[in-house]
Amino acid sequence: MQPNLVSYLALGGAIVCEVAGSSFLHKSAQFTRLGPTAIMAMFYIASFYLLSVALKTLPLGIAYAVWGGLGTVLVALVSVVIFRQTLDAMAILGIAMIVGGVVIMNGFSHASH
């Protein structure tokens, strides 16, 4: 496999693990529930490990922007779909701006090459 493909797969896995970890953080009830707290910790450790794998070939700024930006968007979607929380117009606008920023960084910035 090509190094960049491995890095982007690792980055995707890191994002999924971060979203799962954040979901279990919500379920941990401020670390008072041992099971969700332990699962949260495992997902966060896996997320940081996979992010470190991605950083072997991806620039830190690009990888972190994608990890943080897409993680934020996906956590917002999880909060709506699973936890039945609502997003107002300003939250949706902010999420759209995050997505736009990630697209611009990856599609048009020379820093990602």
SVG drawing of the C-alpha trace seen along z (x, -y; Angstrom):
<svg xmlns="http://www.w3.org/2000/svg" viewBox="-34 -32 41 34">
<polyline fill="none" stroke="black" stroke-width="0.4" points="0.0,0.0 1.1,-3.5 2.3,-5.5 -0.2,-8.3 -3.1,-5.8 -2.0,-4.2 -1.8,-7.6 -5.3,-8.6 -6.8,-5.3 -5.1,-5.7 -6.5,-9.3 -9.9,-8.0 -9.6,-5.4 -8.4,-8.1 -11.4,-10.2 -13.8,-7.3 -12.1,-6.4 -12.2,-10.1 -16.0,-10.3 -16.6,-7.0 -14.5,-8.2 -16.4,-11.5 -19.7,-9.6 -18.5,-7.5 -17.3,-10.6 -20.9,-11.8 -22.0,-8.4 -19.4,-8.3 -21.4,-10.9 -18.3,-12.9 -16.2,-9.7 -18.7,-8.3 -19.6,-5.2 -16.6,-2.9 -17.6,-1.0 -18.1,-4.0 -15.1,-5.7 -12.8,-2.7 -14.2,-2.4 -13.8,-6.1 -10.1,-5.9 -9.5,-3.0 -11.0,-4.8 -9.0,-8.0 -5.7,-6.0 -6.5,-4.3 -7.3,-7.6 -4.0,-9.2 -2.1,-6.2 -3.7,-6.2 -3.2,-9.9 0.5,-9.4 0.6,-6.8 -1.0,-9.3 1.7,-11.8 4.4,-9.6 3.6,-11.2 0.9,-13.8 1.8,-17.4 0.8,-18.0 -1.4,-21.0 -3.3,-19.3 -3.8,-16.0 -4.9,-17.8 -7.3,-20.1 -9.0,-17.1 -9.0,-15.1 -10.4,-17.9 -12.7,-19.3 -14.3,-16.1 -14.4,-14.8 -16.3,-17.9 -18.8,-17.5 -19.3,-13.8 -19.7,-14.3 -22.4,-16.9 -24.2,-14.4 -23.9,-11.7 -25.3,-14.2 -28.3,-14.8 -29.0,-11.3 -28.1,-9.2 -28.5,-11.7 -31.4,-13.6 -29.8,-17.0 -30.7,-19.9 -28.6,-22.2 -29.7,-25.8 -29.0,-27.7 -25.7,-29.2 -24.4,-25.8 -25.2,-24.5 -23.5,-27.5 -20.5,-26.9 -20.3,-23.2 -20.6,-24.2 -17.7,-26.6 -15.6,-23.8 -16.3,-21.6 -15.5,-24.4 -12.2,-25.0 -11.2,-21.4 -12.1,-21.2 -10.1,-24.4 -7.1,-23.1 -7.1,-19.8 -8.2,-20.8 -6.4,-24.1 -3.6,-24.5 -0.1,-23.6 0.7,-22.7 -1.1,-19.4 1.2,-18.2"/>
</svg>
